């Protein structure tokens, strides 16, 4: 009986059936709802109702984590994966008694659920040809989005109790975007040495990711054109021969260099 149940769980998480695909997309939909819940509750008082919903989300995330752990064949690889630690942090943040603000700093780790969106991109790449064709663009955009929301969560968690300018998640998001784009209106500033350090991180790493996205969108360093002989898919924009096997390749171009 236990072996049959294990096979069923493994099929849902790793199988290729329609049921398995629907199940995995359901999990991903739950992740999206989780993030929306985190953002929405930043505008409200964290009372008993929010605490109960916290626990409900935490139980579901814990069940998902336990199922993936049970079916994992390589436990060591599982536990050294950054996504695993992000999930563990999320579980702690939801199951901790956050109705009071004593553990409010844990709310920042909830935004780490955005790391699960990389699994979404991988599945969409396998299921939808459109995502497979533009996977570089989607990956660059996803990197930027994950960074923005993780840093926004960090700004909110570290500033909303001591900085009257950061009253909710929207204020934190506004600051993160203005710092990332180097607009710097100056109407919201982070307080303390930690706040200044966060500002520096947003500007340095955020601008780098933003420029990377712009490069991929408007002038990619590589183009995707599968070689008919060896299958190499990434080539220089002006390539005539495959650098792996030397075969002629026919890259559609408008003559740009």
C-alpha positions, 0 to 999 in steps of 0.5 A, a space after each residue: 500500500 505504501 509503495 503504491 502511494 509513493 508511486 502515485 505521488 511520484 507520478 504527480 510530481 514527475 510524470 508526464 500524464 495530463 493529470 500530473 501536468 494539471 497537478 503541477 500547474 495547480 501547485 504553481 497557481 497556489 504559489 502565485 496565490 501565496 505571494 498575492 496573499 503576502 502582498 495583500 496582508 501587508 496593507 492590513 492588521 495582522 490579526 487572528 484571521 491572518 494568523 489562521 490563514 498563515 497556518 493554512 498556507 504553511 501546512 500546504 507548503 509543508 505537505 508539498 515539501 514533505 512529498 517532494 522529500 519523500 520521492 527524492 532519490 538523491 537527498 543530498 542534492 535535494 538539501 543543498 539546492 537553494 530552492 529547498 532552503 527557500 521553501 524551508 524559510 517560507 514554511 517557518 515564516 508561515 507556521 511561526 506565530 506572526 499575529 504579533 510583530 515580534 517575529 515580523 522580520 520573518 515575513 521577508 522570507 515569504 517572498 522567497 516563494 518567488 524562487 519557485 517560479 523558475 520551476 514554472 518557467 522550466 515546465 512552460 518551456 517544455 509544454 509551450 513552444 512559445 516559451 521555448 522560443 523566447 526562454 532567454 527573454 523570459 529568464 532575464 525578466 524573471 530574474 529581475 522580477 524575483 530580485 525586485 520582489 525579494 528586495 521589496 520584502 526585505 525593505 518592508 520587513 526591515 523598515 516598516 516598524 521604524 520608518 514612517 515612510 514605509 507604511 505598506 508593501 506598496 511603499 516598499 515596492 515604490 522605493 525599490 523600483 525608484 532605486 533600481 531605475 536610479 530615478 531617486 525622487 527622494 520622497 522615501 529614504 531608508 533609515 539606518 546603516 542597514 537601510 543604506 546598505 539595502 539601497 546600495 544592493 538594490 542599485 548595484 544588482 538591480 541595475 545590472 539585472 535591468 541592463 541584462 534584460 534590456 540587452 536580451 530584449 533588444 540586442 541578444 549576444 546569441 541567437 537560437 538556431 539549431 544546427 542541422 548536423 550536431 544540434 547546437 542551438 546557440 550561435 553568434 548573431 553573425 555566425 555562418 558556420 556552427 562553431 561545434 561541427 563546422 556545418 553551414 547554418 542559416 540564421 535569419 537576419 536583417 543584416 545588422 552587425 
